[in-house]
Amino acid sequence: MKLVDRINSYKYVSFDIFGTLLVRNVKNVNDVFRITEKWLNKNGVNKDFWANNSFYDIRVSAQKMAFEKKGENYTLDDVYIFFPAIIRNEAMQAELLIEDKLIQPNSKVLKILKKVQDKKIVIISDMYLPYSFISGLLEKHGIKYYKLYISSELGLNKRSGSLFGHVLEDLGIQSTEIIHIGDGLNSDYLQPLKRGISAIRIKDRKALGSFSDDLVFENILVSYINHNLSTYDQLYKLGYAYLGPVILGFVLWLENRVNDDSVDKLVFLAREGQTLKRAYEKIQNTLGNSEYLEVSRRSLAALGILSVNSVEEMIPYLNLPHMVSLEAIAEQWDVPADIIPEELSDHMFDRDSLLKDSGSFEVLEKWFPIIKKRSYEQKELITQYLSRFFIDCKKIALVDVGWRGSMQSFLKNNEMLANKELIGYYLGLNREHKDSIEAHGYMFGDGDSKNEDMFMGAAGLIEVILFPDRGSVKEYQVQDGEIKPVYQKNELDEHSYSIVEKIQTGVFDFIDGISKIDINDIFELDKDIISKNFTDYISMPSFEAIRTFEKISFNNGIYVENLVGFESGVGYKVLLHNFANSGWKTGYLRKTFKVPLRYDRVYSLLRTMRH
């Protein structure tokens, strides 16, 4: 029998409140006290008092004394009578404020409530919070009811069953006319059954396990995810429960860096920057002066190429993958392909052998003046395009996913930015980053390389997940009197982008929802803790994850690349080719070797050997 069908045979339906109709986004109630302490330390009126006293310690001690004096039906007023008078009202109001921020409706139970609105809805709770506060919460969240019973107001409770007896007497009904719904085994199930009242116990399915008790803010995220993850679709869950908290941590870190470094303007770099900018603006945008700069390594390479005098110096600016053909370079850089010798037309070179092979080197020498001439033409257009973003500010923060700060380095080479201070803020900054730039990394960088191999082993995967819905910038042209970017074809086909879009939807739904808790100004998140689910996902991938992402291929501008390698065959060369050209290297290793290992450590070893 369906739940609603079972309820429909009763005239009255009673609901528990906390854990049933409403949920707190904390691991346990003491977390409310810890968060209130953080809030008072930052926003409290009596700062001198809070600088020398712990709200948490006072609150726990006061509750113990209230219980000893009044018994289990104590009220919040009974607790606060033991607070020093100078801070009593401020502290109580702060606790109620934090409770209000952390409490939300339980959408699963509210769906049941909406289907039984023709019944007499009775709400029953064992709670010390004031009647007026609880009734206000119910009104705020659109919960309508016939009668509300609170243990602290009546001196009776569900735990002993006495409150159920009072409800029957007050309503003037028999126990067979009402059914009770709640989450507690004793209070909401066993006690009503003892009094002849039918009962339904609600159990929550949890997507994530909680952290240790001391990780208060991290547990808020876990509780929020468990209360709000609306679907168990694996792609949506990857965005909502795994990557979402990482992006949240990055955005909060970014906001602190912007304020600490007194930045004039925040500029998000295409393309992954578009996704990061959207997340940043959902959480907070106190700077109020952020832009999205449509650039790419390819479009900015012109600024670097102008400073070189040889083919050898030009190669790093061409943004070539590990393996490349001369024909692919010709297509990417719009240079004549008819000068390529037939025997080299489809030969694959790595970046080093391009220079060592006399035939390929001769072709590159012929292309060099053509590419340099086009770079001069592009320089003027780039400079005019950039002037729209940088003309009125001196200290500029550039934001991107990472990993070496190449675009920041290219921008430094533009004469218009010569007198500007550029600071880079990246999700991660690897040990190969440009020493000539001032840059900082969130997950790794600034001397902290602990997470580097985990993220770099999945760098291509992370970039693809953050892709916007258009291709990268190829160059700039004048259109209708205005300089506009010209885009390459979107690297992802329609199917591949639909996968990415579902993950991004999960990320933005998480960011959107968590921002409504409105305590971002006191969040203290350990990046290693909140990223653990995501780093486990990318470092020890499941076969389900491999099957999902091996369906994604993308055109990197040179050739079609696969996230987890797709060249068939066996042998050392095939293995190396696939490894070098897979965007998710730890995923490729898992796919190849099958056994469950920490593949970030395998990748780390291979990376060390390469260097």
WOFENHU-V334894 format. One record per backbone hydrogen bond with DSSP energy under -0.5 kcal/mol. NH is the residue of the N-H (numbers start at 1). CO is the residue of the C=O. Records with the same first field share a line. If there is no record, write none. Layout:
NH: CO  CO
This chain:
6: 2
7: 3
8: 4
9: 6
10: 7
11: 177
12: 177
13: 120
14: 179
15: 122
16: 181
17: 124
19: 22
20: 17  22
21: 16  17
22: 17
23: 104
25: 102
26: 24
31: 28
32: 29
33: 29
34: 30
35: 31
36: 32
37: 33
38: 34
39: 35
40: 36
41: 37
42: 38
43: 39
44: 40
47: 45
50: 46
51: 47
52: 48  49
53: 49
55: 53
58: 54
59: 55
60: 56
61: 57
62: 58
63: 59
64: 60
65: 61
66: 62
67: 63
68: 64
69: 65
70: 66
71: 67
74: 71
76: 128
79: 75
80: 76
81: 77
82: 79
83: 80
87: 84
88: 84  85
89: 85
91: 87
92: 88
93: 89
94: 90
95: 91
96: 92
97: 93
98: 94
99: 95
100: 96
101: 97
102: 98
103: 99
104: 23
106: 21
107: 105
109: 106
110: 106
111: 107
112: 108
113: 109
114: 110
115: 111  112
116: 112  113
117: 114
119: 116
120: 11
121: 119
122: 13  120
123: 147
124: 15
125: 149
127: 125
134: 130
135: 131
136: 132
137: 133
138: 134
139: 135
140: 136
141: 137
142: 139
143: 138
144: 142
146: 121
147: 121
149: 123
151: 125
152: 127
153: 150
154: 150
155: 151
156: 151
161: 157
163: 157
165: 161
166: 162
167: 163
168: 164
169: 165
170: 166
171: 167
172: 168
173: 168
177: 174
178: 175
179: 12
180: 198
181: 14
182: 200
188: 184
190: 185
191: 186
193: 189
194: 190
195: 191  192
196: 193
197: 192
198: 175  178
200: 180
202: 182  200
206: 204
215: 212
216: 214
219: 215
220: 216
221: 217
222: 218
223: 219
224: 220
225: 221
226: 222
227: 223
228: 224  225
229: 225
230: 228
237: 233
238: 234
239: 235
240: 236
241: 237
242: 237  238
243: 238
244: 239
246: 242
247: 243
248: 244
249: 245
250: 246
251: 247
252: 248
253: 249
254: 250
255: 251
256: 252
257: 253
258: 254
259: 255
260: 256
261: 257
262: 259
263: 258
264: 395
265: 395
266: 289
267: 265  397
268: 266  291
269: 399
270: 293
273: 269
274: 271
275: 271  272
276: 272
277: 273
278: 274
279: 275
280: 276
281: 277
282: 278
283: 279
284: 280
288: 285
291: 266
293: 268  291
294: 292
295: 293
299: 473
300: 296
301: 297
302: 299
303: 300
304: 300  301
305: 301
306: 302
307: 304
308: 305
314: 310
315: 311
316: 312
317: 314
318: 314  315
319: 316
324: 349
326: 344
327: 345
329: 325
330: 326
331: 327
332: 328
333: 329
334: 330
335: 330
340: 337
344: 341
345: 341  342
347: 344
349: 324  347
351: 322
354: 350
355: 351  352
356: 352
357: 353
361: 357
362: 358
363: 359
364: 360
365: 361
366: 362
367: 363
368: 364
369: 365
371: 367
372: 368
373: 369
374: 370
375: 371
376: 372
377: 373
378: 374
379: 375
380: 376
381: 377
382: 378
383: 379
384: 380
385: 381
386: 382
387: 383
388: 384  385
389: 386
390: 386
391: 387
393: 390
396: 394  421
397: 265
398: 396  423
399: 267
400: 425
409: 405
410: 406
411: 407
412: 408
413: 409  410
414: 411
417: 414
418: 415
420: 417
421: 394
422: 420
423: 396
424: 438
425: 398
426: 440
427: 400
428: 401
429: 444
430: 403
433: 430
434: 404
437: 434
438: 422
439: 437
440: 424
442: 426
443: 427
444: 427
445: 448
448: 445
449: 447
452: 449
453: 449
455: 451
456: 452
457: 453
458: 455
459: 456
460: 583
461: 583
462: 458
463: 459
464: 460
465: 461
466: 462
467: 464
474: 486
475: 486
477: 484
479: 477  482
482: 479
484: 477  482
486: 475
488: 472
493: 553
497: 493
498: 494
499: 495
500: 496
501: 497
502: 498
503: 499
504: 500
505: 501
506: 502
507: 503
508: 504
509: 505
510: 506
511: 507
512: 508
513: 509
514: 510
515: 511
516: 512  513
517: 514
518: 515
522: 519
523: 519  520
527: 525
529: 526
530: 526
531: 527
532: 529
535: 531
536: 532
537: 533
538: 534
539: 535
540: 536
546: 542
547: 543
548: 544
549: 545
550: 546
551: 548
552: 549
553: 551
554: 561
555: 491
556: 554  559
558: 559
561: 554
563: 552
565: 562
575: 571
576: 572
577: 573
578: 574
579: 575
580: 576
581: 577
582: 578  579
583: 562
584: 563
585: 457  583
586: 457
588: 584
589: 585
590: 586
591: 587
592: 588
593: 589
594: 590
595: 593
597: 595
599: 539  597
601: 598
602: 598
603: 599
604: 600
605: 601
606: 602
607: 603
608: 604
609: 605
610: 606
611: 607
